């Protein structure tokens, strides 16, 4: 297969990955709302370990380390997004409280 065809394959895969990543981030924002409403911590090391264990067990043996790294980064981004979402929610609550006064 030519390098151009391989690159086109990667481009198509990247499009799919992007859409899936954005869906995951949307879900992460909904989880942030839940965590805020139920006074839950954003970090959940038990859950993260479970995810990484599942990734390790489900991975092609040639890509275990890379898959673990990928999901570690995804979880880092997800937690960061949740922090930002909760901060934004709290800022909106604060503004509304100030407007009532």
MDAnalysis code that builds the backbone (N, CA, C; Angstrom):
import MDAnalysis as mda
import numpy as np

u = mda.Universe.empty(303, n_residues=101, atom_resindex=np.repeat(np.arange(101), 3), trajectory=True)
u.add_TopologyAttr("name", ["N", "CA", "C"] * 101)
u.add_TopologyAttr("resid", np.arange(1, 102))
u.add_TopologyAttr("resname", ["UNK", "UNK", "UNK", "UNK", "UNK", "UNK", "UNK", "UNK", "UNK", "UNK", "UNK", "UNK", "UNK", "UNK", "UNK", "UNK", "UNK", "UNK", "UNK", "UNK", "UNK", "UNK", "UNK", "UNK", "UNK", "UNK", "UNK", "UNK", "UNK", "UNK", "UNK", "UNK", "UNK", "UNK", "UNK", "UNK", "UNK", "UNK", "UNK", "UNK", "UNK", "UNK", "UNK", "UNK", "UNK", "UNK", "UNK", "UNK", "UNK", "UNK", "UNK", "UNK", "UNK", "UNK", "UNK", "UNK", "UNK", "UNK", "UNK", "UNK", "UNK", "UNK", "UNK", "UNK", "UNK", "UNK", "UNK", "UNK", "UNK", "UNK", "UNK", "UNK", "UNK", "UNK", "UNK", "UNK", "UNK", "UNK", "UNK", "UNK", "UNK", "UNK", "UNK", "UNK", "UNK", "UNK", "UNK", "UNK", "UNK", "UNK", "UNK", "UNK", "UNK", "UNK", "UNK", "UNK", "UNK", "UNK", "UNK", "UNK", "UNK"])
u.atoms.positions = np.array([
    [0.844, -1.182, 0.000],
    [0.000, 0.000, 0.000],
    [0.888, 1.243, 0.000],
    [0.479, 2.257, -0.722],
    [1.289, 3.479, -0.817],
    [1.152, 4.307, 0.454],
    [2.109, 5.182, 0.660],
    [2.076, 6.048, 1.838],
    [0.861, 6.974, 1.804],
    [0.463, 7.401, 0.617],
    [-0.718, 8.265, 0.504],
    [-1.986, 7.544, 0.942],
    [-2.128, 6.282, 0.542],
    [-3.293, 5.497, 0.967],
    [-3.261, 5.265, 2.481],
    [-2.092, 4.983, 3.009],
    [-1.965, 4.799, 4.457],
    [-2.345, 6.075, 5.212],
    [-1.902, 7.201, 4.697],
    [-2.230, 8.482, 5.335],
    [-3.726, 8.773, 5.235],
    [-4.342, 8.429, 4.123],
    [-5.795, 8.610, 3.994],
    [-6.530, 7.726, 4.995],
    [-6.038, 6.516, 5.183],
    [-6.623, 5.634, 6.198],
    [-6.524, 6.266, 7.579],
    [-5.362, 6.811, 7.886],
    [-5.169, 7.463, 9.186],
    [-6.099, 8.664, 9.318],
    [-6.247, 9.433, 8.259],
    [-7.148, 10.587, 8.287],
    [-8.582, 10.159, 8.607],
    [-9.043, 9.077, 7.986],
    [-10.403, 8.579, 8.247],
    [-10.527, 8.104, 9.692],
    [-9.536, 7.421, 10.164],
    [-9.542, 6.953, 11.552],
    [-9.547, 8.140, 12.512],
    [-8.744, 9.166, 12.195],
    [-8.687, 10.362, 13.042],
    [-10.044, 11.055, 13.130],
    [-10.781, 11.090, 12.024],
    [-12.117, 11.682, 12.042],
    [-13.031, 10.936, 13.016],
    [-12.956, 9.625, 12.972],
    [-13.776, 8.799, 13.868],
    [-13.335, 9.007, 15.317],
    [-12.030, 8.993, 15.540],
    [-11.510, 9.200, 16.892],
    [-11.945, 10.545, 17.457],
    [-11.888, 11.572, 16.638],
    [-12.280, 12.905, 17.083],
    [-13.739, 12.937, 17.527],
    [-14.605, 12.355, 16.729],
    [-16.031, 12.328, 17.080],
    [-16.268, 11.536, 18.365],
    [-15.597, 10.419, 18.500],
    [-15.745, 9.608, 19.715],
    [-15.183, 10.326, 20.934],
    [-14.055, 10.997, 20.751],
    [-13.454, 11.748, 21.850],
    [-14.400, 12.860, 22.315],
    [-14.992, 13.562, 21.362],
    [-15.919, 14.629, 21.729],
    [-17.150, 14.083, 22.442],
    [-17.650, 12.929, 22.019],
    [-18.765, 12.283, 22.736],
    [-18.349, 11.931, 24.158],
    [-17.131, 11.446, 24.307],
    [-16.633, 11.104, 25.639],
    [-16.543, 12.355, 26.511],
    [-16.085, 13.456, 25.942],
    [-15.968, 14.693, 26.703],
    [-17.340, 15.240, 27.083],
    [-18.327, 15.079, 26.197],
    [-19.694, 15.486, 26.544],
    [-20.192, 14.700, 27.757],
    [-19.943, 13.400, 27.749],
    [-20.331, 12.570, 28.883],
    [-19.581, 12.982, 30.139],
    [-18.336, 13.324, 29.974],
    [-17.524, 13.765, 31.107],
    [-18.095, 15.035, 31.736],
    [-18.590, 15.945, 30.891],
    [-19.205, 17.163, 31.413],
    [-20.494, 16.851, 32.182],
    [-21.258, 15.883, 31.699],
    [-22.464, 15.473, 32.421],
    [-22.097, 14.841, 33.765],
    [-21.021, 14.079, 33.767],
    [-20.546, 13.480, 35.018],
    [-20.115, 14.571, 35.990],
    [-19.508, 15.635, 35.477],
    [-19.115, 16.763, 36.332],
    [-20.341, 17.366, 37.015],
    [-21.426, 17.522, 36.268],
    [-22.662, 18.047, 36.851],
    [-23.161, 17.135, 37.976],
    [-23.130, 15.841, 37.707],
    [-23.561, 14.873, 38.722],
    [-22.675, 14.965, 39.964],
    [-21.368, 14.982, 39.744],
    [-20.431, 15.035, 40.871],
    [-20.629, 16.302, 41.696],
    [-20.862, 17.412, 41.027],
    [-21.089, 18.676, 41.739],
    [-22.375, 18.593, 42.552],
    [-23.431, 18.090, 41.951],
    [-24.727, 18.001, 42.626],
    [-24.706, 17.036, 43.805],
    [-23.871, 16.007, 43.714],
    [-23.826, 14.982, 44.759],
    [-22.570, 15.075, 45.632],
    [-21.855, 16.184, 45.489],
    [-20.657, 16.448, 46.313],
    [-19.638, 15.312, 46.239],
    [-19.385, 14.872, 45.006],
    [-18.406, 13.811, 44.763],
    [-17.094, 14.430, 44.306],
    [-15.996, 13.763, 44.606],
    [-14.685, 14.197, 44.129],
    [-14.549, 13.910, 42.644],
    [-13.822, 14.768, 41.970],
    [-13.561, 14.526, 40.549],
    [-12.625, 13.336, 40.407],
    [-11.588, 13.316, 41.218],
    [-10.644, 12.196, 41.129],
    [-11.254, 10.963, 41.767],
    [-11.136, 9.858, 41.047],
    [-11.614, 8.573, 41.551],
    [-10.570, 7.532, 41.141],
    [-9.566, 7.393, 41.976],
    [-8.441, 6.520, 41.635],
    [-8.865, 5.072, 41.422],
    [-9.859, 4.626, 42.187],
    [-10.340, 3.250, 42.004],
    [-10.881, 3.062, 40.585],
    [-11.687, 4.010, 40.140],
    [-12.256, 3.945, 38.786],
    [-11.155, 4.011, 37.733],
    [-10.181, 4.893, 37.930],
    [-9.088, 5.016, 36.969],
    [-8.294, 3.721, 36.870],
    [-8.023, 3.105, 37.995],
    [-7.296, 1.832, 37.979],
    [-8.094, 0.748, 37.259],
    [-9.413, 0.741, 37.488],
    [-10.270, -0.229, 36.796],
    [-10.212, -0.039, 35.283],
    [-10.275, 1.216, 34.856],
    [-10.234, 1.516, 33.423],
    [-8.906, 1.063, 32.827],
    [-7.808, 1.403, 33.490],
    [-6.491, 1.042, 32.962],
    [-6.281, -0.472, 32.958],
    [-6.841, -1.146, 33.942],
    [-6.752, -2.615, 33.969],
    [-7.525, -3.200, 32.782],
    [-8.711, -2.651, 32.528],
    [-9.515, -3.115, 31.396],
    [-8.795, -2.840, 30.083],
    [-8.187, -1.667, 29.971],
    [-7.434, -1.323, 28.756],
    [-6.292, -2.318, 28.575],
    [-5.565, -2.564, 29.632],
    [-4.432, -3.499, 29.556],
    [-4.898, -4.884, 29.117],
    [-5.977, -5.352, 29.700],
    [-6.472, -6.702, 29.391],
    [-7.095, -6.801, 28.002],
    [-7.572, -5.687, 27.473],
    [-8.238, -5.689, 26.168],
    [-7.301, -5.340, 25.013],
    [-6.105, -4.896, 25.340],
    [-5.188, -4.384, 24.322],
    [-4.498, -5.483, 23.535],
    [-4.222, -5.153, 22.301],
    [-3.300, -5.952, 21.495],
    [-1.960, -5.919, 22.217],
    [-1.315, -7.048, 22.369],
    [-0.070, -7.114, 23.143],
    [1.027, -6.200, 22.600],
    [0.942, -5.835, 21.328],
    [1.948, -4.953, 20.733],
    [1.773, -3.487, 21.132],
    [0.605, -3.151, 21.706],
    [0.302, -1.747, 21.990],
    [-0.158, -1.488, 23.419],
    [0.126, -2.380, 24.326],
    [-0.351, -2.239, 25.705],
    [0.128, -0.925, 26.318],
    [1.409, -0.659, 26.265],
    [1.946, 0.564, 26.877],
    [1.351, 1.817, 26.244],
    [1.221, 1.808, 24.944],
    [0.684, 2.960, 24.231],
    [-0.789, 3.184, 24.580],
    [-1.541, 2.096, 24.684],
    [-2.952, 2.215, 25.040],
    [-3.137, 2.707, 26.468],
    [-2.308, 2.229, 27.366],
    [-2.366, 2.704, 28.753],
    [-2.033, 4.197, 28.802],
    [-1.015, 4.600, 28.072],
    [-0.659, 6.016, 28.016],
    [-1.809, 6.836, 27.428],
    [-2.379, 6.377, 26.338],
    [-3.489, 7.082, 25.701],
    [-4.634, 7.288, 26.692],
    [-5.045, 6.237, 27.360],
    [-6.176, 6.354, 28.280],
    [-5.820, 7.149, 29.528],
    [-4.586, 7.115, 29.938],
    [-4.149, 7.962, 31.059],
    [-4.289, 9.438, 30.681],
    [-3.888, 9.764, 29.476],
    [-4.000, 11.154, 28.999],
    [-5.477, 11.532, 28.830],
    [-6.266, 10.646, 28.276],
    [-7.701, 10.924, 28.120],
    [-8.339, 11.189, 29.482],
    [-7.996, 10.391, 30.478],
    [-8.569, 10.601, 31.812],
    [-8.090, 11.918, 32.416],
    [-6.841, 12.274, 32.172],
    [-6.317, 13.555, 32.644],
    [-7.110, 14.708, 32.012],
    [-7.320, 14.640, 30.713],
    [-8.074, 15.676, 30.007],
    [-9.507, 15.722, 30.533],
    [-10.084, 14.567, 30.739],
    [-11.454, 14.480, 31.225],
    [-11.590, 15.127, 32.604],
    [-10.661, 14.834, 33.496],
    [-10.704, 15.437, 34.834],
    [-10.529, 16.953, 34.739],
    [-9.629, 17.393, 33.882],
    [-9.415, 18.821, 33.700],
    [-10.693, 19.498, 33.198],
    [-11.368, 18.878, 32.256],
    [-12.629, 19.405, 31.748],
    [-13.682, 19.461, 32.857],
    [-13.715, 18.425, 33.685],
    [-14.673, 18.412, 34.795],
    [-14.390, 19.540, 35.781],
    [-13.131, 19.771, 36.088],
    [-12.786, 20.895, 36.968],
    [-13.261, 22.212, 36.364],
    [-13.007, 22.397, 35.070],
    [-13.420, 23.629, 34.394],
    [-14.942, 23.775, 34.403],
    [-15.655, 22.683, 34.164],
    [-17.118, 22.710, 34.148],
    [-17.656, 23.086, 35.517],
    [-17.133, 22.486, 36.556],
    [-17.610, 22.778, 37.905],
    [-17.277, 24.223, 38.285],
    [-16.105, 24.680, 37.912],
    [-15.734, 26.075, 38.190],
    [-16.703, 27.017, 37.488],
    [-17.023, 26.726, 36.240],
    [-17.963, 27.535, 35.478],
    [-19.345, 27.519, 36.130],
    [-19.784, 26.352, 36.566],
    [-21.081, 26.240, 37.231],
    [-21.096, 27.066, 38.506],
    [-20.024, 26.988, 39.277],
    [-19.949, 27.730, 40.533],
    [-19.899, 29.231, 40.291],
    [-19.205, 29.649, 39.242],
    [-19.171, 31.069, 38.903],
    [-20.562, 31.580, 38.546],
    [-21.314, 30.781, 37.800],
    [-22.679, 31.177, 37.434],
    [-23.566, 31.265, 38.670],
    [-23.415, 30.311, 39.597],
    [-24.194, 30.345, 40.838],
    [-23.856, 31.603, 41.633],
    [-22.582, 31.906, 41.720],
    [-22.128, 33.081, 42.464],
    [-22.700, 34.364, 41.859],
    [-22.668, 34.464, 40.533],
    [-23.209, 35.651, 39.861],
    [-24.708, 35.790, 40.139],
    [-25.442, 34.689, 40.070],
    [-26.877, 34.729, 40.331],
    [-27.154, 35.173, 41.769],
    [-26.346, 34.678, 42.715],
    [-26.536, 35.070, 44.113],
    [-26.273, 36.563, 44.291],
    [-25.256, 37.063, 43.624],
    [-24.933, 38.492, 43.724],
    [-26.025, 39.345, 43.091],
    [-26.614, 38.859, 41.999],
    [-27.674, 39.611, 41.330],
    [-28.926, 39.710, 42.185],
    [-29.172, 38.720, 43.014],
    [-30.358, 38.718, 43.891],
    [-30.245, 39.750, 44.999],
    [-29.021, 40.128, 45.343],
    [-28.816, 41.071, 46.447],
    [-29.064, 42.494, 46.054],
])
